[in-house]
């Protein structure tokens, strides 16, 4: 459906919200970043992790899990991301409406070719700034998993693993 533009957008968030549905774009510190659709290996890892996470969360009534593209508005001015997978605990579900407006409890990013600096530095710093409790980064080419968890307001990293990871928040091992 085409939107009629009644006035030019006045903020970068208004520009972002005018992008067509399904656009793979994120707004970080007032800058729009766009990326191509993920490749097969990336999608398979997301599928495996999402199915395990979804099953665990549903079975134990822990909250809700979403898969990209799904907007997460960390604030309403300059930061909206689309992590590969997002988890929100049941006690925080008030931040979920048509999208997430606030800070989710867990975000998962599977690296794509050419975006490693983006996920490993820019988004990691953003997620730490907004106090996301847990951040998983998966390297599809090597099978390495990095898990960061919030400790005294700073991300602490667990030892790197291959083919699986352990979530401190969910007290469970996930394989991919």
N, C-alpha and C positions, 0 to 999 in steps of 0.2 A: 504494500500500500504506500502510495506517495504522500508525503507530508507537505502541506502548504506552509511555506515560510512566511509568517506574518511580519517578522522583523528580523534583521540580521542578528546572529548570535552575539552576545556581549561578553561571554566568558568562554574559556577553553572547555569547561565542563559542558556548556551548552553546545559547542561544536561537537564534542565527543558524543553527546546524547543524540545528535542529528545523524550520526553514521548509520547506514542501513543495518537492520537486524542481521546477526550472523557475521558481521565484520570482525575479523581477528585483529582487534586493536586494544591497546591499553593506554591509560593516561597516568603518567608518573611524573610527579613534581611539575605539572603543567605542560609536559611534552607528550605528544601522541606517538606511540610506537606501534607499527603494523607489522604483521608477519604472515608468511604463506601458510597454507594448511599443513598439518603435520604429516610425516611419512609413515609408512606401514609399521616399522619397528616401534616407533613412538606410540602409535595408536594401540598396538598389541599390549605394550607395557601398561598404558593407562587402563585398558580393558581389564587386565588381570588384577591390577591394584584396586580399581574401582569395585569390581565384583566382590573381592575379599573384604574390603572396607565396608561396602554397603551391607553385605551379609552380617558382618560382626556388629555393626551399628544397629541394624534392624532387630537382630536376634536379642540384643541386650538393651534395646530402647534407649540408646545413648544420644540420639539427635538425628541430624539429617546430613546426607552426603550428596554433592552435586558434581557433575562433570562438565568441562568446558564445551562450548562457550557459555559462561554464566557470569554476569557482571558482579563484581564485589567492589562496592563504593566504600573505600576506606575512609574517605571524607567526602564532602559534597562540593569541594572546590577544585581539587587538582589531582586526585588519585583514585583511579578505578582500574582494577586488574581483572584478568580472566585466567586464574590458575587452572591447571589441567584437572585437578580434583580439589574440592573444598569440603571441609567438615565443620559443622556447627553443633556444639553440645546442646542438649535439650534445654538447659537453663538459659541459653543465649538465643533461642529461636526467635525472640522478639525482633532481632535484626533482619530476619528474612521476610520479605514480601514478594513482589515480582522478581526482585533481585536481593542481594545482600547489601544492607546499608549499615556498615559497622565492621568490626574486626572479627573474622572467623577464628576458630580455635586451631585449625590445621589447614595448611595449604601444601599441595604437591605439585612440583614442576618436573616434567621429563624434558631433558635438554634436547634441543633440535640443533642441527648443524647451523653454525653461525650465531647462535644465541647464548653461548656459554657465559660470556662476560655479563650479558644482560641478566640471566637468572642467578649466576654465582655472586655477582657484586651488586648491581643496581637493585634488583628485586629483593635480594637478601637484606640489604640495608633498609629498604622500604619496609619489609615485613618486620624487621627488628624495631624500627622506629615506631611502628604502629602496635608493637607488642603482641604479635601473633605467637601463640604459645608453642607451636611446633611447625617446622618447615622441612619437607623432604625434597631432596634433589636426586633424580635418577639420571645416570649417564648410560643411555641405551647402547652405545658402542662397546663399552667396557663392562657393563653390568654393575658398575659401582653405585652404591647408595650412600648419600650423606644425609644424616638426620641432625637437625639443629633444634634445640629446645630452649625456651626462655628460662633463664636463671638470674634472678636479681636484675631484671630489666635488660639483660644482654643475652645474645645467642651463645650457647655452648654447643660444641659439636661432639657427637658420639664417634667412636672409631668407625672408619669407612668399612663397609661390608660389600660383598659381591652376591648378587642374585636374591638378596633378601634384606630386610631391615626390621629393626625392633622399634616400636613406638613407645616412648616413655608414658605418654598420655593414655594410650589405650592398652598398655601392658600386653602387647601381642606382637608376634612375628608375622610379617607379610612377605610373600615371595613374588617374584616377577620373572 
